[in-house]
Amino acid sequence: MNVKSIACYRNTRLETTDLKPPLGHFNGAKADRADTLKLVRSINDAVKASEGLYLAPQKLELAFDRWWPDLEQALQAIPVTPATNQNRRNEKEMLEEVLYIVRSLSRSREHVEKAVELDLTEAIKLVESFRVAAQEDLMKAAAARKAAATQLESLRKKRSE
């Protein structure tokens, strides 16, 4: 995993189902202790995977425990906007999104299947070309063996004369 490819958002009031694409495609974390710790662990793991400077899990937990109260206080200080129905997605919107994603995945799968089929066709052609080349080599070896046997017989006849 490349650290540059990480994208996430901090969700303070919305449910993940309320977020529309493109933001809804990213991993989200609620603004609570458990999700924030999971987000921090994920970032630390990504940094570790990219061979960057990361914290050992025990140190990460200690640092998080030390700084979580301050972050929690700052998060609670964010003014709460009353929830409106405008923020909530209706079932039709969510169903349309699911349908779009399923269709996209289906098209992607078809492309992969075609690529695999092409790769198999190419592999079969390659194996066939190896088989033909091996058969030609065997025929050449048999001809060379026959020629060598003929020469050997000819030499034996000359010696015996």
Stockholm file with secondary structure:
# STOCKHOLM 1.0

chainA/1-161         MNVKSIACYRNTRLETTDLKPPLGHFNGAKADRADTLKLVRSINDAVKASEGLYLAPQKLELAFDRWWPDLEQALQAIPVTPATNQNRRNEKEMLEEVLYIVRSLSRSREHVEKAVELDLTEAIKLVESFRVAAQEDLMKAAAARKAAATQLESLRKKRSE
#=GR chainA/1-161 SS CCGGGCCEEEESSCCGGGCCTTGGGSEEEESSHHHHHHHHHHHHHHHHHTTCCCCCHHHHHHHHHHHHHHHHHHHHTSCCCCCCTTTSCCHHHHHHHHHHHHHHHHHHHHHHHHHHHHHHHHHHHHHHHHHHHHHHHHHHHHHHHHHHHHHHHHHHHHHHC
#=GC SS_cons         CCGGGCCEEEESSCCGGGCCTTGGGSEEEESSHHHHHHHHHHHHHHHHHTTCCCCCHHHHHHHHHHHHHHHHHHHHTSCCCCCCTTTSCCHHHHHHHHHHHHHHHHHHHHHHHHHHHHHHHHHHHHHHHHHHHHHHHHHHHHHHHHHHHHHHHHHHHHHHC
//
